[in-house]
Amino acid sequence: MRHRVRKHLKFSNKSFQHRQSMERNLLTSFFLHKSIKTTEKKAKLISPMIDKLINIVNTKDEMNAIRAVMAVLFTKEASRELFNNVAPQYKGEKTSGFTRTTAIKQRDWDNAKIVLIELV
């Protein structure tokens, strides 16, 4: 029995540390640039995490929110962007659905679907 593995995403042959590092890299890049191009699977992986981080910033007090966000994001610039520009836009409106994925093309060598994930 495999615990703590998101079975619906199945990044095969990747260890837990690799998956976690990949998630953190994608989230850091997303909050720095406000949109990224990636595969559909990876976009589905980080979309709920983006919602959680925005909700953490909007609901918790500032010090606990900083600690929680810095445990996930790699750089201070990304967390600063989240606190100052991204999260205040969604204060009090809703608790999910902050991202939109738009299909762009199929990748040439493996035919994976490339999508653009961005803030709504």
PyMOL commands that set and color helices and strands:
alter all, ss='L'
color gray80, all
select helices_A, chain A and resi 16-33+40-59+62-70+76-90
alter helices_A, ss='H'
color red, helices_A
select strands_A, chain A and resi 35-39+99-106+113-119
alter strands_A, ss='S'
color yellow, strands_A
deselect
rebuild
show_as cartoon
